[in-house]
Amino acid sequence: MDKNQLKSINKFFEVNPAELESFDEFAEYLESILNGTCAVWEYEGELTLFEIKARVANVRGMQIDIYLREHAPPHFHVRSANIDASFLIEDCSILEGTVSDNDHNKIRYWHRHAKPLLIEKWNLLRPTNCLVGPYKGS
């Protein structure tokens, strides 16, 4: 994919830095690393960029993410100004974090319709060496 395509899908951090042509592009690249779905770790003595989560949706300040290397049970994360919690894909119960009853009801309503997409994303993002594996719920 070219730079503009990667930028349009919020994966500008995947651009080869050798392709960056201006200071503004390097600034965008840094912003995508700092605020994107990746992390930088030292691996075999080198700083290496890893994608660690997938953004399922980003709507009006609310981020819905699924992490690539995750613990059981299958779940998704919701973060916004008022919400910082993870929810089970199975039934949308709170796994950990805080959310008001009103917001939880809204997320549960959304979950009823979005569950197939969450399952699809969860299964798609399982690395081959992931201990949790694909979603096997009811």
Phi, psi and omega in degrees: 000147178274174184304316183293323177295314179297321178297320183292338180250021177058038177231036181298336178295345179277354179294142173291120182305335178294342179273351181285134189246344184221165177298323178299320178293321176296324177294318176298320179298314178298317179300320181290329176288315183291325187243009183267203186256033184228172176218159176242125178233156173278126182226117182052043176080001181240143172286125185232138180269128179235137171278126186244347180207162176242133176277113177286319179200153174223103187231118175046051177083359178255128180250131177243117186232153168233128181274146184289313181253092190242160175270162177283158353280166179304131184205172177226159183248140175234128178226137174202189179299328184251352188231134171211087187207161172242148187229143177292137176294325183304305187224007178068018174288155183286125176275312173198160179108191183232139177201141178291158177301319181298312179293323179297319177299320179293319178294320178297319178298313178299317182302321180308323183265333185266353184306316179302321178293318178298317179297315179301313180296316179304310182294321180296327186269000180288115173296158183299333181260016180286126181290331183288317179077187183290161178294132180231030183284187181276000000 
